[in-house]
Amino acid sequence: MLDKNGFRRKTYDDLLDEMSDKAKELFGDNINLSTRSFIGILVRLYAWFLSLLWQMVEKVYNNSFPGTAEGVSLDRLVKIKGMSRNLDDYASGTIQITGDPNITIPESFIVGTKNDIWFATTVDVTLDNNGVGIVEIYAEKTGASGNVDAGQITEIQNPIDGVYSVTNLEPTIGGADIETDAELYERFQNYPEKSGASNVESIAAKLLEVSGVRDAVINQNTTMVEKDGLPPKCIAPFVFGGSDEDVAQAIFSVAPGGIQVYGTTVVQVTDSKGTVHYIGFTRPETIQVYVRVTLTKGADFPADGVTNVRNQILSYIGGTDENGNEYPGLGLKQNVVHAKIVAAVLNTVGVDDAIVELSTDGINYAQNNIVVDSNQVAKTTYDKVVVS
């Protein structure tokens, strides 16, 4: 039923009680409504199918609001802020191939990691006189698992005569899992209103549309003198995630003319007239978080319980697990809250109690929050989360 307090679905028991009362009203209080009587069976059948209808009505009602909508309904609702769900994407990067001088390795040469994350080269590559060549690669499957560290791509799926070894000198980037409903709604809550004006919120909104960008904060200095380390009359974007080229292009598309776009990373962007513009932005300082957890395990603590606890922490803070999966975690200026980690650990199956300690240097631990400034982001990795 729908009233000023919202919608409340009638359950099977509610419907059965109402239909039983109505049957007694029509046929008398002595009517047999047992589970074996004809009317009792009929009432229960109707109550069951009506309960399914009420469940559907509840879904329709909930899908009218971003906080309770799911799937396509949520996709449509977030468009009111000009948003769309982040889709899954392929990781990319480059590999160095070593082999006989001057041989040509054809396009779609398959290489990968020891844990079966495979990539294909995008073009033919001819090794130089020293037997070395660099070529671009793309992951064969979408997902954050394609973001692997430098030196992890060492396997060749189909060996070629004259090719000795492969490796990636830099991490692969850009791989992403499709955004879940929970992640999309959380981003929706923090997403600035979109407008056509070249203000700081519009620039932040544009950056958040860039593939791989997790968060963006736009600082500005509107005075005629240097202030807080920023030059006069400038905007200074802090951007977490995304490729340098994509970020610079997004900023250029909405930045006001005649205003310096300042940052420690500077990328050249060419406009439609061939004029080169220098777009600056700053990558956040990464605070490495170390976590030490001492568990009191219950009788139902599973064999993979330690991994489950570690992954709960990685999911909250953000970082890479032992299989190379990337957890997005916290954004810019988001503190690492000790109590939230304790709650996540205690919600893990088989954990009766836990002591959680945090550190930024791996030496000095405390049961306190870690404060993160506006130009910083907190991250961890599975090897920095020690669970015992």
C-alpha positions as a Python dict, from the first residue, in 0.01 Angstrom:
ca = {
    (1, 'M'): (0, 0, 0),
    (2, 'L'): (114, 354, -76),
    (3, 'D'): (78, 646, 167),
    (4, 'K'): (279, 944, 290),
    (5, 'N'): (535, 704, 438),
    (6, 'G'): (599, 543, 102),
    (7, 'F'): (520, 198, -36),
    (8, 'R'): (478, -115, 176),
    (9, 'R'): (437, -447, 0),
    (10, 'K'): (173, -688, 121),
    (11, 'T'): (335, -1020, 201),
    (12, 'Y'): (193, -1366, 143),
    (13, 'D'): (93, -1384, 510),
    (14, 'D'): (-80, -1043, 488),
    (15, 'L'): (-280, -1152, 185),
    (16, 'L'): (-367, -1490, 336),
    (17, 'D'): (-498, -1323, 652),
    (18, 'E'): (-707, -1073, 454),
    (19, 'M'): (-853, -1338, 224),
    (20, 'S'): (-927, -1571, 516),
    (21, 'D'): (-1109, -1288, 699),
    (22, 'K'): (-1311, -1212, 386),
    (23, 'A'): (-1405, -1578, 341),
    (24, 'K'): (-1527, -1591, 702),
    (25, 'E'): (-1725, -1272, 644),
    (26, 'L'): (-1897, -1424, 339),
    (27, 'F'): (-1941, -1784, 452),
    (28, 'G'): (-1939, -1763, 831),
    (29, 'D'): (-1680, -1805, 1101),
    (30, 'N'): (-1715, -2185, 1096),
    (31, 'I'): (-1590, -2221, 736),
    (32, 'N'): (-1313, -2477, 700),
    (33, 'L'): (-997, -2294, 586),
    (34, 'S'): (-748, -2570, 667),
    (35, 'T'): (-469, -2657, 427),
    (36, 'R'): (-665, -2964, 308),
    (37, 'S'): (-1004, -2799, 249),
    (38, 'F'): (-1111, -2676, -94),
    (39, 'I'): (-1156, -2311, 13),
    (40, 'G'): (-835, -2324, 221),
    (41, 'I'): (-638, -2444, -81),
    (42, 'L'): (-805, -2187, -310),
    (43, 'V'): (-734, -1899, -70),
    (44, 'R'): (-368, -2002, -43),
    (45, 'L'): (-330, -2029, -421),
    (46, 'Y'): (-471, -1680, -473),
    (47, 'A'): (-258, -1538, -189),
    (48, 'W'): (57, -1690, -341),
    (49, 'F'): (6, -1548, -690),
    (50, 'L'): (-106, -1212, -555),
    (51, 'S'): (210, -1195, -344),
    (52, 'L'): (414, -1229, -664),
    (53, 'L'): (218, -942, -814),
    (54, 'W'): (286, -727, -507),
    (55, 'Q'): (657, -806, -538),
    (56, 'M'): (648, -681, -896),
    (57, 'V'): (465, -364, -792),
    (58, 'E'): (730, -305, -525),
    (59, 'K'): (1005, -337, -786),
    (60, 'V'): (829, -88, -1012),
    (61, 'Y'): (800, 158, -722),
    (62, 'N'): (1163, 112, -612),
    (63, 'N'): (1292, 155, -966),
    (64, 'S'): (1155, 509, -962),
    (65, 'F'): (1430, 624, -723),
    (66, 'P'): (1811, 614, -769),
    (67, 'G'): (1867, 473, -418),
    (68, 'T'): (1658, 160, -482),
    (69, 'A'): (1663, 125, -862),
    (70, 'E'): (1843, -162, -1031),
    (71, 'G'): (1995, -234, -1370),
    (72, 'V'): (1854, -46, -1668),
    (73, 'S'): (1619, 156, -1445),
    (74, 'L'): (1917, 294, -1253),
    (75, 'D'): (2099, 362, -1582),
    (76, 'R'): (1807, 579, -1692),
    (77, 'L'): (1773, 764, -1362),
    (78, 'V'): (2139, 869, -1335),
    (79, 'K'): (2108, 1049, -1668),
    (80, 'I'): (1943, 1335, -1479),
    (81, 'K'): (2299, 1433, -1383),
    (82, 'G'): (2437, 1352, -1726),
    (83, 'M'): (2589, 1027, -1599),
    (84, 'S'): (2617, 682, -1747),
    (85, 'R'): (2734, 350, -1608),
    (86, 'N'): (3107, 280, -1649),
    (87, 'L'): (3129, -17, -1883),
    (88, 'D'): (3388, -290, -1879),
    (89, 'D'): (3700, -214, -2082),
    (90, 'Y'): (4015, -380, -2210),
    (91, 'A'): (4355, -321, -2052),
    (92, 'S'): (4632, -207, -2283),
    (93, 'G'): (5003, -139, -2277),
    (94, 'T'): (5324, -232, -2455),
    (95, 'I'): (5563, -525, -2450),
    (96, 'Q'): (5928, -559, -2538),
    (97, 'I'): (6005, -857, -2759),
    (98, 'T'): (6358, -1000, -2775),
    (99, 'G'): (6468, -1231, -3054),
    (100, 'D'): (6673, -1264, -3372),
    (101, 'P'): (6756, -929, -3535),
    (102, 'N'): (6526, -799, -3811),
    (103, 'I'): (6262, -1073, -3788),
    (104, 'T'): (5895, -969, -3811),
    (105, 'I'): (5639, -1085, -3555),
    (106, 'P'): (5287, -1072, -3699),
    (107, 'E'): (4988, -895, -3550),
    (108, 'S'): (4786, -1091, -3289),
    (109, 'F'): (5095, -1249, -3133),
    (110, 'I'): (4957, -1382, -2802),
    (111, 'V'): (5144, -1321, -2476),
    (112, 'G'): (5038, -1333, -2114),
    (113, 'T'): (5109, -1378, -1746),
    (114, 'K'): (5171, -1694, -1550),
    (115, 'N'): (4814, -1680, -1416),
    (116, 'D'): (4662, -1687, -1767),
    (117, 'I'): (4585, -1322, -1838),
    (118, 'W'): (4639, -1301, -2213),
    (119, 'F'): (4711, -1011, -2448),
    (120, 'A'): (4745, -976, -2826),
    (121, 'T'): (4972, -743, -3023),
    (122, 'T'): (4788, -489, -3238),
    (123, 'V'): (5027, -457, -3534),
    (124, 'D'): (5319, -635, -3698),
    (125, 'V'): (5654, -550, -3538),
    (126, 'T'): (6004, -591, -3682),
    (127, 'L'): (6289, -634, -3435),
    (128, 'D'): (6582, -396, -3473),
    (129, 'N'): (6945, -484, -3535),
    (130, 'N'): (6982, -570, -3167),
    (131, 'G'): (6686, -808, -3178),
    (132, 'V'): (6455, -583, -2974),
    (133, 'G'): (6111, -444, -3059),
    (134, 'I'): (5832, -257, -2876),
    (135, 'V'): (5468, -314, -2971),
    (136, 'E'): (5126, -223, -2831),
    (137, 'I'): (4907, -492, -2678),
    (138, 'Y'): (4543, -523, -2572),
    (139, 'A'): (4393, -771, -2326),
    (140, 'E'): (4185, -1049, -2480),
    (141, 'K'): (3914, -1006, -2214),
    (142, 'T'): (3768, -701, -2047),
    (143, 'G'): (3813, -643, -1676),
    (144, 'A'): (4039, -496, -1412),
    (145, 'S'): (4231, -826, -1402),
    (146, 'G'): (4404, -708, -1721),
    (147, 'N'): (4585, -433, -1526),
    (148, 'V'): (4908, -615, -1444),
    (149, 'D'): (5233, -489, -1295),
    (150, 'A'): (5550, -434, -1493),
    (151, 'G'): (5740, -756, -1564),
    (152, 'Q'): (5436, -982, -1528),
    (153, 'I'): (5385, -1055, -1901),
    (154, 'T'): (5645, -1323, -1972),
    (155, 'E'): (5455, -1610, -2134),
    (156, 'I'): (5414, -1681, -2508),
    (157, 'Q'): (5106, -1878, -2606),
    (158, 'N'): (5225, -1989, -2950),
    (159, 'P'): (5606, -1974, -2974),
    (160, 'I'): (5761, -1834, -3291),
    (161, 'D'): (6107, -1933, -3416),
    (162, 'G'): (6354, -1661, -3338),
    (163, 'V'): (6156, -1508, -3051),
    (164, 'Y'): (6334, -1558, -2719),
    (165, 'S'): (6137, -1365, -2460),
    (166, 'V'): (5874, -1099, -2394),
    (167, 'T'): (5811, -864, -2105),
    (168, 'N'): (5613, -551, -2023),
    (169, 'L'): (5843, -275, -1903),
    (170, 'E'): (5546, -77, -1766),
    (171, 'P'): (5213, -181, -1608),
    (172, 'T'): (4914, -232, -1836),
    (173, 'I'): (4629, 9, -1769),
    (174, 'G'): (4268, 84, -1858),
    (175, 'G'): (4112, -255, -1777),
    (176, 'A'): (3784, -217, -1593),
    (177, 'D'): (3491, -427, -1473),
    (178, 'I'): (3142, -306, -1548),
    (179, 'E'): (3022, -77, -1271),
    (180, 'T'): (2785, -243, -1025),
    (181, 'D'): (2456, -85, -916),
    (182, 'A'): (2604, -6, -574),
    (183, 'E'): (2913, 159, -725),
    (184, 'L'): (2704, 359, -974),
    (185, 'Y'): (2469, 488, -703),
    (186, 'E'): (2760, 586, -478),
    (187, 'R'): (2913, 781, -767),
    (188, 'F'): (2573, 936, -841),
    (189, 'Q'): (2548, 1069, -485),
    (190, 'N'): (2887, 1242, -511),
    (191, 'Y'): (2853, 1350, -874),
    (192, 'P'): (2830, 1726, -933),
    (193, 'E'): (2540, 1870, -1126),
    (194, 'K'): (2626, 1898, -1492),
    (195, 'S'): (2596, 2228, -1673),
    (196, 'G'): (2723, 2390, -1990),
    (197, 'A'): (2921, 2653, -1801),
    (198, 'S'): (3300, 2628, -1765),
    (199, 'N'): (3297, 2622, -1385),
    (200, 'V'): (3486, 2388, -1155),
    (201, 'E'): (3188, 2155, -1109),
    (202, 'S'): (3141, 2122, -1486),
    (203, 'I'): (3509, 2034, -1527),
    (204, 'A'): (3486, 1777, -1248),
    (205, 'A'): (3170, 1630, -1405),
    (206, 'K'): (3343, 1603, -1743),
    (207, 'L'): (3647, 1432, -1591),
    (208, 'L'): (3430, 1177, -1411),
    (209, 'E'): (3300, 1067, -1751),
    (210, 'V'): (3651, 974, -1867),
    (211, 'S'): (3723, 601, -1876),
    (212, 'G'): (3933, 499, -1577),
    (213, 'V'): (3892, 823, -1380),
    (214, 'R'): (3794, 741, -1024),
    (215, 'D'): (3778, 1089, -878),
    (216, 'A'): (3857, 1451, -957),
    (217, 'V'): (3892, 1767, -749),
    (218, 'I'): (3927, 2108, -914),
    (219, 'N'): (4112, 2378, -719),
    (220, 'Q'): (4138, 2735, -842),
    (221, 'N'): (4314, 3063, -770),
    (222, 'T'): (4098, 3360, -871),
    (223, 'T'): (4338, 3625, -734),
    (224, 'M'): (4613, 3814, -916),
    (225, 'V'): (4888, 3677, -689),
    (226, 'E'): (5020, 3330, -613),
    (227, 'K'): (4811, 3157, -350),
    (228, 'D'): (4855, 2816, -184),
    (229, 'G'): (5121, 2729, -440),
    (230, 'L'): (4894, 2806, -737),
    (231, 'P'): (4978, 3072, -998),
    (232, 'P'): (4742, 3371, -1040),
    (233, 'K'): (4420, 3317, -1234),
    (234, 'C'): (4439, 2942, -1281),
    (235, 'I'): (4248, 2623, -1228),
    (236, 'A'): (4435, 2321, -1090),
    (237, 'P'): (4270, 1980, -1143),
    (238, 'F'): (4368, 1685, -927),
    (239, 'V'): (4273, 1370, -1118),
    (240, 'F'): (4282, 1010, -993),
    (241, 'G'): (4285, 753, -1276),
    (242, 'G'): (4246, 768, -1653),
    (243, 'S'): (4513, 813, -1920),
    (244, 'D'): (4699, 1145, -1942),
    (245, 'E'): (4575, 1209, -2297),
    (246, 'D'): (4208, 1140, -2218),
    (247, 'V'): (4222, 1355, -1905),
    (248, 'A'): (4384, 1646, -2086),
    (249, 'Q'): (4132, 1631, -2371),
    (250, 'A'): (3840, 1628, -2128),
    (251, 'I'): (3973, 1932, -1941),
    (252, 'F'): (4040, 2121, -2265),
    (253, 'S'): (3684, 2057, -2387),
    (254, 'V'): (3529, 2251, -2096),
    (255, 'A'): (3806, 2473, -1954),
    (256, 'P'): (3745, 2850, -1987),
    (257, 'G'): (3953, 3038, -2242),
    (258, 'G'): (4235, 3260, -2123),
    (259, 'I'): (4276, 3074, -1792),
    (260, 'Q'): (4586, 2868, -1718),
    (261, 'V'): (4518, 2501, -1647),
    (262, 'Y'): (4794, 2426, -1399),
    (263, 'G'): (4946, 2100, -1280),
    (264, 'T'): (5263, 1893, -1251),
    (265, 'T'): (5162, 1681, -1551),
    (266, 'V'): (5140, 1881, -1874),
    (267, 'V'): (4993, 1740, -2196),
    (268, 'Q'): (4977, 1905, -2538),
    (269, 'V'): (4627, 1920, -2689),
    (270, 'T'): (4571, 2038, -3047),
    (271, 'D'): (4247, 2217, -3130),
    (272, 'S'): (4049, 2205, -3457),
    (273, 'K'): (4262, 2488, -3602),
    (274, 'G'): (4588, 2308, -3533),
    (275, 'T'): (4684, 2531, -3240),
    (276, 'V'): (4866, 2355, -2956),
    (277, 'H'): (4745, 2415, -2599),
    (278, 'Y'): (4923, 2305, -2283),
    (279, 'I'): (4687, 2143, -2032),
    (280, 'G'): (4815, 2082, -1682),
    (281, 'F'): (4679, 1864, -1404),
    (282, 'T'): (4820, 1687, -1101),
    (283, 'R'): (4810, 1324, -1006),
    (284, 'P'): (4739, 1262, -638),
    (285, 'E'): (5006, 1152, -396),
    (286, 'T'): (4941, 791, -300),
    (287, 'I'): (4946, 705, 69),
    (288, 'Q'): (5043, 342, 110),
    (289, 'V'): (4834, 186, 385),
    (290, 'Y'): (4956, -114, 585),
    (291, 'V'): (4698, -318, 775),
    (292, 'R'): (4765, -572, 1050),
    (293, 'V'): (4469, -787, 1157),
    (294, 'T'): (4461, -1033, 1447),
    (295, 'L'): (4154, -1256, 1428),
    (296, 'T'): (3957, -1455, 1680),
    (297, 'K'): (3824, -1732, 1460),
    (298, 'G'): (3494, -1909, 1512),
    (299, 'A'): (3415, -2275, 1451),
    (300, 'D'): (3272, -2190, 1108),
    (301, 'F'): (3582, -2002, 989),
    (302, 'P'): (3633, -2130, 631),
    (303, 'A'): (3954, -2251, 471),
    (304, 'D'): (3971, -1934, 260),
    (305, 'G'): (3873, -1709, 550),
    (306, 'V'): (4203, -1518, 559),
    (307, 'T'): (4170, -1438, 189),
    (308, 'N'): (3809, -1327, 244),
    (309, 'V'): (3914, -1089, 523),
    (310, 'R'): (4198, -949, 315),
    (311, 'N'): (3967, -893, 17),
    (312, 'Q'): (3713, -711, 238),
    (313, 'I'): (3989, -469, 336),
    (314, 'L'): (4111, -432, -23),
    (315, 'S'): (3754, -362, -134),
    (316, 'Y'): (3724, -77, 116),
    (317, 'I'): (4065, 90, 80),
    (318, 'G'): (4136, -7, -280),
    (319, 'G'): (4427, -198, -427),
    (320, 'T'): (4536, -514, -604),
    (321, 'D'): (4484, -867, -476),
    (322, 'E'): (4714, -1166, -530),
    (323, 'N'): (4539, -1251, -858),
    (324, 'G'): (4592, -906, -1005),
    (325, 'N'): (4231, -795, -954),
    (326, 'E'): (4201, -421, -889),
    (327, 'Y'): (3960, -295, -623),
    (328, 'P'): (3861, 73, -678),
    (329, 'G'): (3826, 163, -310),
    (330, 'L'): (3859, 515, -174),
    (331, 'G'): (3883, 836, -376),
    (332, 'L'): (4056, 1169, -328),
    (333, 'K'): (4048, 1318, 22),
    (334, 'Q'): (3869, 1013, 165),
    (335, 'N'): (4010, 917, 503),
    (336, 'V'): (4081, 557, 594),
    (337, 'V'): (3832, 504, 875),
    (338, 'H'): (3950, 245, 1127),
    (339, 'A'): (3597, 159, 1243),
    (340, 'K'): (3483, 80, 889),
    (341, 'I'): (3764, -172, 845),
    (342, 'V'): (3679, -334, 1179),
    (343, 'A'): (3314, -359, 1070),
    (344, 'A'): (3410, -514, 735),
    (345, 'V'): (3629, -773, 907),
    (346, 'L'): (3365, -862, 1166),
    (347, 'N'): (3107, -907, 889),
    (348, 'T'): (3322, -1180, 734),
    (349, 'V'): (3194, -1534, 790),
    (350, 'G'): (3365, -1715, 1076),
    (351, 'V'): (3519, -1409, 1245),
    (352, 'D'): (3422, -1373, 1612),
    (353, 'D'): (3648, -1079, 1697),
    (354, 'A'): (3935, -883, 1548),
    (355, 'I'): (4205, -633, 1633),
    (356, 'V'): (4284, -402, 1340),
    (357, 'E'): (4592, -178, 1329),
    (358, 'L'): (4687, 71, 1057),
    (359, 'S'): (5018, 217, 945),
    (360, 'T'): (5158, 435, 667),
    (361, 'D'): (5515, 308, 695),
    (362, 'G'): (5476, -60, 788),
    (363, 'I'): (5654, 2, 1119),
    (364, 'N'): (5441, 218, 1346),
    (365, 'Y'): (5089, 76, 1382),
    (366, 'A'): (4791, 224, 1567),
    (367, 'Q'): (4416, 179, 1597),
    (368, 'N'): (4345, 522, 1449),
    (369, 'N'): (4210, 671, 1128),
    (370, 'I'): (4451, 772, 851),
    (371, 'V'): (4383, 1130, 740),
    (372, 'V'): (4401, 1193, 364),
    (373, 'D'): (4447, 1545, 222),
    (374, 'S'): (4271, 1681, -88),
    (375, 'N'): (4572, 1602, -310),
    (376, 'Q'): (4612, 1248, -177),
    (377, 'V'): (4454, 907, -216),
    (378, 'A'): (4494, 601, 7),
    (379, 'K'): (4580, 263, -144),
    (380, 'T'): (4708, -74, -33),
    (381, 'T'): (4799, -412, -184),
    (382, 'Y'): (4742, -767, -67),
    (383, 'D'): (5099, -802, 60),
    (384, 'K'): (5051, -498, 287),
    (385, 'V'): (4742, -656, 450),
    (386, 'V'): (4867, -912, 704),
    (387, 'V'): (4598, -1130, 859),
    (388, 'S'): (4671, -1379, 1135),
}
